[in-house]
Amino acid sequence: PDTTALTVSGQVGTTNGSESAPTHTFYSDADTGMWRPAANTLAFSTGGGERIRVFASGSVAIGSDTPGIGDTAGTELTISHASEAGITIRSGTSNHGNIYFSDATSGTAEYVGIIRYNHGSNYMMFQTNDSERMRIDSSGNVGIGTTSPSTKLDVLSDSSNTNPESDLGVYHRFLN
């Protein structure tokens, strides 16, 4: 084993580098590594092209050197490509793929809102305020207020409603 060591007291400074010549690279792969495109910003490149950028704010851009949209509510993660861009959520054939919406770090508030795809039954579910609100089943039927839609649009309202016409009804089925 290599017994040599480097001991440093203080800071080690390096040059900024660039996407085609990153500052921190690998011996046999000089155009892949980490570099500094601006103050308080880190970038990662592969094959001489920038792939990921982490901004001082903590925002991350994949495939872009610009964070999200102009609205600060959409800048934490940006995925970009010159033609088409996307995200793949891959889970087991009998499991769920999920996107969670949270305003807490514990309890049910961690998943108070969910968009879920169930691979076992091939349905998509939308949840708000910790309750399922809408489901699209494997045949394309949409259920609002029901988890078992039997027509293209199946709306089930609160059965205690005594005036169904006032809010579109207790139970409506729209047929083709």
C-alpha positions in Angstrom: 0.0 0.0 0.0 1.0 3.6 -0.6 2.3 5.0 2.7 2.9 8.5 1.5 0.6 11.2 2.8 -0.1 14.8 2.1 -0.6 17.0 5.2 -1.9 20.5 4.7 -2.5 23.2 7.2 -4.9 25.8 5.9 -6.5 25.9 2.5 -5.6 24.3 -0.9 -6.5 26.4 -3.8 -6.9 25.4 -7.4 -7.7 27.0 -10.7 -11.4 27.4 -11.8 -11.1 25.0 -14.7 -13.8 24.6 -17.5 -16.2 22.0 -18.8 -13.7 20.7 -21.3 -10.8 20.9 -18.8 -12.2 20.5 -15.2 -9.9 21.3 -12.3 -10.4 17.9 -10.5 -10.2 15.0 -13.0 -9.1 11.4 -13.4 -5.7 10.3 -14.7 -6.9 8.8 -17.9 -10.0 11.0 -18.4 -9.0 14.6 -18.4 -12.3 16.0 -19.7 -14.4 14.4 -16.9 -14.6 15.9 -13.4 -15.5 18.9 -11.3 -14.8 22.6 -11.9 -15.8 26.1 -10.7 -17.7 28.1 -13.4 -18.4 31.1 -11.0 -18.1 32.1 -7.4 -19.9 29.7 -5.0 -20.9 27.4 -7.9 -19.7 23.9 -8.7 -20.1 22.1 -12.0 -19.5 18.5 -13.2 -18.7 17.5 -16.7 -18.3 14.2 -18.6 -16.7 13.9 -22.0 -15.9 17.6 -22.0 -19.5 18.8 -21.7 -21.2 20.3 -18.6 -23.8 17.9 -17.1 -24.6 19.2 -13.6 -24.3 22.6 -11.9 -24.9 23.3 -8.2 -25.6 27.0 -7.5 -24.9 28.9 -4.3 -28.6 28.8 -3.5 -28.5 25.0 -3.5 -30.4 24.8 -6.8 -29.3 22.0 -9.1 -29.4 22.1 -12.9 -29.0 19.0 -14.9 -28.2 19.6 -18.6 -28.3 23.4 -18.2 -26.2 26.2 -16.7 -29.3 28.1 -15.8 -31.6 27.3 -12.8 -35.4 26.8 -13.4 -37.9 29.2 -14.4 -37.9 32.9 -13.4 -40.3 32.1 -10.5 -38.3 31.1 -7.4 -40.8 28.3 -6.7 -39.5 26.3 -9.5 -35.7 26.6 -9.4 -34.6 23.9 -6.9 -34.2 21.3 -9.6 -34.0 21.9 -13.4 -33.7 19.2 -16.0 -32.9 20.4 -19.4 -32.0 19.1 -22.9 -31.8 20.8 -26.3 -34.6 18.7 -27.7 -36.7 16.7 -25.2 -36.3 16.4 -21.5 -37.8 14.1 -18.9 -37.6 12.3 -15.6 -38.0 8.5 -15.2 -39.2 7.1 -12.0 -38.5 3.3 -12.2 -39.9 1.0 -9.6 -40.7 -2.7 -9.4 -43.4 -4.4 -11.4 -45.7 -4.7 -8.4 -44.7 -1.5 -6.6 -45.4 2.2 -6.7 -43.6 5.1 -8.4 -44.3 8.3 -6.3 -43.9 12.0 -6.3 -44.5 13.4 -2.8 -45.5 16.9 -1.7 -44.6 17.8 1.8 -44.5 20.7 4.2 -43.0 18.8 7.2 -40.1 16.4 8.1 -42.1 13.8 10.0 -45.6 12.3 10.2 -48.3 12.3 7.5 -47.5 15.8 6.5 -44.4 14.4 4.8 -46.8 12.8 2.2 -49.9 15.0 2.4 -49.9 15.3 -1.4 -49.0 12.4 -3.7 -49.0 11.5 -7.4 -48.6 7.7 -7.5 -48.4 5.2 -10.3 -49.3 1.6 -9.2 -47.5 -0.9 -11.4 -49.3 -3.9 -10.0 -52.7 -2.7 -11.1 -51.6 0.0 -13.6 -53.5 3.0 -12.2 -52.5 6.5 -11.4 -53.7 8.1 -8.2 -53.7 11.7 -7.0 -53.9 12.5 -3.3 -54.4 15.9 -1.6 -54.7 16.6 2.2 -53.7 13.0 2.9 -56.7 11.5 1.0 -57.1 10.0 -2.5 -59.1 12.4 -4.6 -58.8 11.1 -8.2 -57.7 7.8 -9.9 -57.2 6.9 -13.5 -57.5 3.1 -13.9 -55.8 0.8 -16.4 -58.6 1.1 -18.9 -58.5 5.0 -18.8 -61.6 5.5 -16.6 -61.3 8.5 -14.3 -62.7 8.4 -10.8 -63.2 11.5 -8.7 -64.2 10.5 -5.1 -64.1 6.8 -6.0 -61.2 4.3 -6.3 -63.2 2.1 -8.7 -64.4 4.2 -11.6 -66.7 2.2 -13.9 -67.1 4.7 -16.7 -64.9 7.2 -18.5 -65.8 9.8 -15.9 -67.2 8.6 -12.6 -67.8 11.3 -10.0 -68.9 10.3 -6.5 -69.8 13.1 -4.1 -70.6 13.1 -0.3 -73.6 10.8 0.1 -74.9 13.0 2.9 -75.7 15.8 0.4 -79.4 16.5 0.5 -79.4 18.9 -2.5 -77.4 17.1 -5.2 -78.2 19.7 -7.9 -76.4 22.4 -5.8 -72.9 20.8 -6.3 -73.3 18.7 -9.3 -74.9 15.8 -7.4 -74.4 13.0 -5.0 -73.5 10.6 -7.7 -73.0 11.2 -11.4 -72.0 8.9 -14.2 -71.4 10.3 -17.6 -71.7 7.7 -20.4 -70.1 7.7 -23.8 
